Amino acid sequence: MKLIAEWRRVLLRAWSIRLLLLAGALSGAEFALPYLDGYLPIPPRLFAALSGLTVAAAFVARIVAQKDFENGK
């Protein structure tokens, strides 16, 4: 396995990475929700749905050209 030349820049600026981190946070919130039962008025499957939508958005962001990465900038 070989990293791309600008991997640090991609980690800091790519929307796909940001969205995948958000999806991970939502999955963690879904896991923690049963322990907070009664404290949060949130439907049980809301975090799962939001996580799935975020992963789908990350997939789209991964294949769409982003301004920060056009023309080798």
C-alpha positions as CSV (number, residue, x, y, z in Angstrom):
1,M,0.0,0.0,0.0
2,K,1.3,3.4,-0.9
3,L,-0.1,6.7,0.3
4,I,-1.0,9.5,-2.1
5,A,1.5,12.3,-2.4
6,E,-0.7,14.9,-0.6
7,W,-2.3,12.7,2.0
8,R,-2.0,15.2,4.8
9,R,-3.7,17.9,2.7
10,V,-6.5,15.4,1.9
11,L,-7.0,14.5,5.5
12,L,-7.4,18.2,6.5
13,R,-9.5,19.4,3.5
14,A,-11.5,16.7,1.8
15,W,-15.2,16.7,2.5
16,S,-15.3,12.9,2.2
17,I,-13.0,12.6,5.2
18,R,-15.0,15.2,7.2
19,L,-18.3,13.4,6.4
20,L,-16.9,10.0,7.4
21,L,-15.7,11.4,10.7
22,L,-19.2,12.8,11.3
23,A,-20.7,9.4,10.4
24,G,-18.4,7.8,13.0
25,A,-19.5,10.2,15.6
26,L,-23.2,9.5,14.8
27,S,-22.6,5.8,15.1
28,G,-20.9,6.3,18.5
29,A,-23.9,8.4,19.6
30,E,-26.2,5.6,18.5
31,F,-24.2,3.2,20.6
32,A,-24.3,5.5,23.6
33,L,-28.0,6.3,23.3
34,P,-29.3,3.3,25.3
35,Y,-27.2,4.4,28.2
36,L,-28.8,7.8,28.2
37,D,-32.3,6.4,28.0
38,G,-34.7,8.9,29.5
39,Y,-32.3,11.8,29.2
40,L,-32.6,12.6,25.5
41,P,-35.9,12.8,23.6
42,I,-34.5,11.3,20.5
43,P,-36.1,8.6,18.3
44,P,-34.0,5.4,18.6
45,R,-33.1,5.0,14.9
46,L,-32.4,8.7,14.2
47,F,-28.6,8.4,14.6
48,A,-28.6,5.3,12.4
49,A,-30.5,7.1,9.7
50,L,-28.3,10.2,9.9
51,S,-25.2,8.1,9.9
52,G,-26.3,6.3,6.7
53,L,-27.1,9.5,5.0
54,T,-23.7,11.0,6.0
55,V,-21.9,7.9,4.6
56,A,-23.9,8.3,1.3
57,A,-22.9,12.0,1.2
58,A,-19.2,11.0,1.8
59,F,-19.4,8.6,-1.1
60,V,-20.6,11.4,-3.4
61,A,-18.1,13.9,-2.0
62,R,-15.3,11.4,-2.7
63,I,-16.1,11.2,-6.5
64,V,-17.0,14.9,-7.0
65,A,-14.1,17.3,-7.8
66,Q,-13.5,19.7,-4.9
67,K,-12.2,23.3,-5.4
68,D,-9.3,22.8,-3.0
69,F,-7.9,20.0,-5.1
70,E,-8.4,21.2,-8.7
71,N,-5.5,21.9,-10.9
72,G,-2.9,20.6,-8.5
73,K,-3.4,23.4,-6.0
